[in-house]
Amino acid sequence: MKKSFKLDEIDCVNCARELQDALSELEGVKSVSVNFMTQKLTLEADDAEFDDVLDRVVAYTADAEPDCEIIR
């Protein structure tokens, strides 16, 4: 499954790139894209695990970029 989510308050291009690199290493993430210009995160994971993977992505993002929120 692949879904896109709006990002609120990703601060810079470098932050987006670093977040994307880190999220791509999380367990269950098949692919992830963080686009600073469109303020969008696109996540791909197995259908059966998608909600769990999304929870990990949201938790990591909250720790790594406290001002940034993934709008579900």
Phi and psi in radians as a Rosetta constraint file:
Dihedral C 1 N 2 CA 2 C 2 CIRCULARHARMONIC -2.266 0.35
Dihedral N 2 CA 2 C 2 N 3 CIRCULARHARMONIC 2.238 0.35
Dihedral C 2 N 3 CA 3 C 3 CIRCULARHARMONIC -2.409 0.35
Dihedral N 3 CA 3 C 3 N 4 CIRCULARHARMONIC 2.671 0.35
Dihedral C 3 N 4 CA 4 C 4 CIRCULARHARMONIC -1.985 0.35
Dihedral N 4 CA 4 C 4 N 5 CIRCULARHARMONIC 2.569 0.35
Dihedral C 4 N 5 CA 5 C 5 CIRCULARHARMONIC -2.373 0.35
Dihedral N 5 CA 5 C 5 N 6 CIRCULARHARMONIC 2.542 0.35
Dihedral C 5 N 6 CA 6 C 6 CIRCULARHARMONIC -1.351 0.35
Dihedral N 6 CA 6 C 6 N 7 CIRCULARHARMONIC 2.428 0.35
Dihedral C 6 N 7 CA 7 C 7 CIRCULARHARMONIC -1.781 0.35
Dihedral N 7 CA 7 C 7 N 8 CIRCULARHARMONIC 2.386 0.35
Dihedral C 7 N 8 CA 8 C 8 CIRCULARHARMONIC -1.953 0.35
Dihedral N 8 CA 8 C 8 N 9 CIRCULARHARMONIC 2.045 0.35
Dihedral C 8 N 9 CA 9 C 9 CIRCULARHARMONIC 1.343 0.35
Dihedral N 9 CA 9 C 9 N 10 CIRCULARHARMONIC 0.676 0.35
Dihedral C 9 N 10 CA 10 C 10 CIRCULARHARMONIC -1.381 0.35
Dihedral N 10 CA 10 C 10 N 11 CIRCULARHARMONIC 2.186 0.35
Dihedral C 10 N 11 CA 11 C 11 CIRCULARHARMONIC -1.423 0.35
Dihedral N 11 CA 11 C 11 N 12 CIRCULARHARMONIC -0.600 0.35
Dihedral C 11 N 12 CA 12 C 12 CIRCULARHARMONIC -2.700 0.35
Dihedral N 12 CA 12 C 12 N 13 CIRCULARHARMONIC 2.916 0.35
Dihedral C 12 N 13 CA 13 C 13 CIRCULARHARMONIC -1.073 0.35
Dihedral N 13 CA 13 C 13 N 14 CIRCULARHARMONIC -0.740 0.35
Dihedral C 13 N 14 CA 14 C 14 CIRCULARHARMONIC -1.102 0.35
Dihedral N 14 CA 14 C 14 N 15 CIRCULARHARMONIC -0.727 0.35
Dihedral C 14 N 15 CA 15 C 15 CIRCULARHARMONIC -1.066 0.35
Dihedral N 15 CA 15 C 15 N 16 CIRCULARHARMONIC -0.740 0.35
Dihedral C 15 N 16 CA 16 C 16 CIRCULARHARMONIC -1.094 0.35
Dihedral N 16 CA 16 C 16 N 17 CIRCULARHARMONIC -0.758 0.35
Dihedral C 16 N 17 CA 17 C 17 CIRCULARHARMONIC -1.133 0.35
Dihedral N 17 CA 17 C 17 N 18 CIRCULARHARMONIC -0.794 0.35
Dihedral C 17 N 18 CA 18 C 18 CIRCULARHARMONIC -1.119 0.35
Dihedral N 18 CA 18 C 18 N 19 CIRCULARHARMONIC -0.699 0.35
Dihedral C 18 N 19 CA 19 C 19 CIRCULARHARMONIC -1.114 0.35
Dihedral N 19 CA 19 C 19 N 20 CIRCULARHARMONIC -0.774 0.35
Dihedral C 19 N 20 CA 20 C 20 CIRCULARHARMONIC -1.048 0.35
Dihedral N 20 CA 20 C 20 N 21 CIRCULARHARMONIC -0.789 0.35
Dihedral C 20 N 21 CA 21 C 21 CIRCULARHARMONIC -1.056 0.35
Dihedral N 21 CA 21 C 21 N 22 CIRCULARHARMONIC -0.762 0.35
Dihedral C 21 N 22 CA 22 C 22 CIRCULARHARMONIC -1.204 0.35
Dihedral N 22 CA 22 C 22 N 23 CIRCULARHARMONIC -0.752 0.35
Dihedral C 22 N 23 CA 23 C 23 CIRCULARHARMONIC -1.127 0.35
Dihedral N 23 CA 23 C 23 N 24 CIRCULARHARMONIC -0.556 0.35
Dihedral C 23 N 24 CA 24 C 24 CIRCULARHARMONIC -1.150 0.35
Dihedral N 24 CA 24 C 24 N 25 CIRCULARHARMONIC -0.321 0.35
Dihedral C 24 N 25 CA 25 C 25 CIRCULARHARMONIC -1.557 0.35
Dihedral N 25 CA 25 C 25 N 26 CIRCULARHARMONIC -0.180 0.35
Dihedral C 25 N 26 CA 26 C 26 CIRCULARHARMONIC -1.201 0.35
Dihedral N 26 CA 26 C 26 N 27 CIRCULARHARMONIC 2.552 0.35
Dihedral C 26 N 27 CA 27 C 27 CIRCULARHARMONIC -1.037 0.35
Dihedral N 27 CA 27 C 27 N 28 CIRCULARHARMONIC 2.274 0.35
Dihedral C 27 N 28 CA 28 C 28 CIRCULARHARMONIC 1.624 0.35
Dihedral N 28 CA 28 C 28 N 29 CIRCULARHARMONIC -0.220 0.35
Dihedral C 28 N 29 CA 29 C 29 CIRCULARHARMONIC -1.378 0.35
Dihedral N 29 CA 29 C 29 N 30 CIRCULARHARMONIC 2.037 0.35
Dihedral C 29 N 30 CA 30 C 30 CIRCULARHARMONIC -1.400 0.35
Dihedral N 30 CA 30 C 30 N 31 CIRCULARHARMONIC -0.795 0.35
Dihedral C 30 N 31 CA 31 C 31 CIRCULARHARMONIC -2.726 0.35
Dihedral N 31 CA 31 C 31 N 32 CIRCULARHARMONIC 2.692 0.35
Dihedral C 31 N 32 CA 32 C 32 CIRCULARHARMONIC -2.609 0.35
Dihedral N 32 CA 32 C 32 N 33 CIRCULARHARMONIC 2.507 0.35
Dihedral C 32 N 33 CA 33 C 33 CIRCULARHARMONIC -2.369 0.35
Dihedral N 33 CA 33 C 33 N 34 CIRCULARHARMONIC 2.290 0.35
Dihedral C 33 N 34 CA 34 C 34 CIRCULARHARMONIC -2.061 0.35
Dihedral N 34 CA 34 C 34 N 35 CIRCULARHARMONIC 1.988 0.35
Dihedral C 34 N 35 CA 35 C 35 CIRCULARHARMONIC -1.870 0.35
Dihedral N 35 CA 35 C 35 N 36 CIRCULARHARMONIC 1.970 0.35
Dihedral C 35 N 36 CA 36 C 36 CIRCULARHARMONIC -1.154 0.35
Dihedral N 36 CA 36 C 36 N 37 CIRCULARHARMONIC -0.733 0.35
Dihedral C 36 N 37 CA 37 C 37 CIRCULARHARMONIC -1.107 0.35
Dihedral N 37 CA 37 C 37 N 38 CIRCULARHARMONIC -0.725 0.35
Dihedral C 37 N 38 CA 38 C 38 CIRCULARHARMONIC -1.658 0.35
Dihedral N 38 CA 38 C 38 N 39 CIRCULARHARMONIC -0.097 0.35
Dihedral C 38 N 39 CA 39 C 39 CIRCULARHARMONIC 0.951 0.35
Dihedral N 39 CA 39 C 39 N 40 CIRCULARHARMONIC 0.873 0.35
Dihedral C 39 N 40 CA 40 C 40 CIRCULARHARMONIC -2.317 0.35
Dihedral N 40 CA 40 C 40 N 41 CIRCULARHARMONIC 2.467 0.35
Dihedral C 40 N 41 CA 41 C 41 CIRCULARHARMONIC -1.999 0.35
Dihedral N 41 CA 41 C 41 N 42 CIRCULARHARMONIC 2.245 0.35
Dihedral C 41 N 42 CA 42 C 42 CIRCULARHARMONIC -2.011 0.35
Dihedral N 42 CA 42 C 42 N 43 CIRCULARHARMONIC 2.196 0.35
Dihedral C 42 N 43 CA 43 C 43 CIRCULARHARMONIC -2.144 0.35
Dihedral N 43 CA 43 C 43 N 44 CIRCULARHARMONIC 2.367 0.35
Dihedral C 43 N 44 CA 44 C 44 CIRCULARHARMONIC -2.168 0.35
Dihedral N 44 CA 44 C 44 N 45 CIRCULARHARMONIC 2.270 0.35
Dihedral C 44 N 45 CA 45 C 45 CIRCULARHARMONIC -2.678 0.35
Dihedral N 45 CA 45 C 45 N 46 CIRCULARHARMONIC 2.884 0.35
Dihedral C 45 N 46 CA 46 C 46 CIRCULARHARMONIC -1.033 0.35
Dihedral N 46 CA 46 C 46 N 47 CIRCULARHARMONIC 2.496 0.35
Dihedral C 46 N 47 CA 47 C 47 CIRCULARHARMONIC -0.951 0.35
Dihedral N 47 CA 47 C 47 N 48 CIRCULARHARMONIC -0.795 0.35
Dihedral C 47 N 48 CA 48 C 48 CIRCULARHARMONIC -1.158 0.35
Dihedral N 48 CA 48 C 48 N 49 CIRCULARHARMONIC -0.446 0.35
Dihedral C 48 N 49 CA 49 C 49 CIRCULARHARMONIC -1.881 0.35
Dihedral N 49 CA 49 C 49 N 50 CIRCULARHARMONIC 0.006 0.35
Dihedral C 49 N 50 CA 50 C 50 CIRCULARHARMONIC -0.970 0.35
Dihedral N 50 CA 50 C 50 N 51 CIRCULARHARMONIC -0.841 0.35
Dihedral C 50 N 51 CA 51 C 51 CIRCULARHARMONIC -1.085 0.35
Dihedral N 51 CA 51 C 51 N 52 CIRCULARHARMONIC -0.701 0.35
Dihedral C 51 N 52 CA 52 C 52 CIRCULARHARMONIC -1.155 0.35
Dihedral N 52 CA 52 C 52 N 53 CIRCULARHARMONIC -0.735 0.35
Dihedral C 52 N 53 CA 53 C 53 CIRCULARHARMONIC -1.120 0.35
Dihedral N 53 CA 53 C 53 N 54 CIRCULARHARMONIC -0.756 0.35
Dihedral C 53 N 54 CA 54 C 54 CIRCULARHARMONIC -1.064 0.35
Dihedral N 54 CA 54 C 54 N 55 CIRCULARHARMONIC -0.716 0.35
Dihedral C 54 N 55 CA 55 C 55 CIRCULARHARMONIC -1.041 0.35
Dihedral N 55 CA 55 C 55 N 56 CIRCULARHARMONIC -0.714 0.35
Dihedral C 55 N 56 CA 56 C 56 CIRCULARHARMONIC -1.140 0.35
Dihedral N 56 CA 56 C 56 N 57 CIRCULARHARMONIC -0.720 0.35
Dihedral C 56 N 57 CA 57 C 57 CIRCULARHARMONIC -1.112 0.35
Dihedral N 57 CA 57 C 57 N 58 CIRCULARHARMONIC -0.786 0.35
Dihedral C 57 N 58 CA 58 C 58 CIRCULARHARMONIC -1.106 0.35
Dihedral N 58 CA 58 C 58 N 59 CIRCULARHARMONIC -0.779 0.35
Dihedral C 58 N 59 CA 59 C 59 CIRCULARHARMONIC -1.113 0.35
Dihedral N 59 CA 59 C 59 N 60 CIRCULARHARMONIC -0.779 0.35
Dihedral C 59 N 60 CA 60 C 60 CIRCULARHARMONIC -1.100 0.35
Dihedral N 60 CA 60 C 60 N 61 CIRCULARHARMONIC -0.768 0.35
Dihedral C 60 N 61 CA 61 C 61 CIRCULARHARMONIC -1.067 0.35
Dihedral N 61 CA 61 C 61 N 62 CIRCULARHARMONIC -0.718 0.35
Dihedral C 61 N 62 CA 62 C 62 CIRCULARHARMONIC -1.096 0.35
Dihedral N 62 CA 62 C 62 N 63 CIRCULARHARMONIC -0.634 0.35
Dihedral C 62 N 63 CA 63 C 63 CIRCULARHARMONIC -1.310 0.35
Dihedral N 63 CA 63 C 63 N 64 CIRCULARHARMONIC -0.781 0.35
Dihedral C 63 N 64 CA 64 C 64 CIRCULARHARMONIC -1.350 0.35
Dihedral N 64 CA 64 C 64 N 65 CIRCULARHARMONIC -0.644 0.35
Dihedral C 64 N 65 CA 65 C 65 CIRCULARHARMONIC -2.300 0.35
Dihedral N 65 CA 65 C 65 N 66 CIRCULARHARMONIC 1.367 0.35
Dihedral C 65 N 66 CA 66 C 66 CIRCULARHARMONIC -0.980 0.35
Dihedral N 66 CA 66 C 66 N 67 CIRCULARHARMONIC -0.481 0.35
Dihedral C 66 N 67 CA 67 C 67 CIRCULARHARMONIC -1.427 0.35
Dihedral N 67 CA 67 C 67 N 68 CIRCULARHARMONIC -0.246 0.35
Dihedral C 67 N 68 CA 68 C 68 CIRCULARHARMONIC -1.644 0.35
Dihedral N 68 CA 68 C 68 N 69 CIRCULARHARMONIC 2.364 0.35
Dihedral C 68 N 69 CA 69 C 69 CIRCULARHARMONIC -2.227 0.35
Dihedral N 69 CA 69 C 69 N 70 CIRCULARHARMONIC 2.410 0.35
Dihedral C 69 N 70 CA 70 C 70 CIRCULARHARMONIC -1.588 0.35
Dihedral N 70 CA 70 C 70 N 71 CIRCULARHARMONIC 2.068 0.35
Dihedral C 70 N 71 CA 71 C 71 CIRCULARHARMONIC -1.524 0.35
Dihedral N 71 CA 71 C 71 N 72 CIRCULARHARMONIC 2.024 0.35
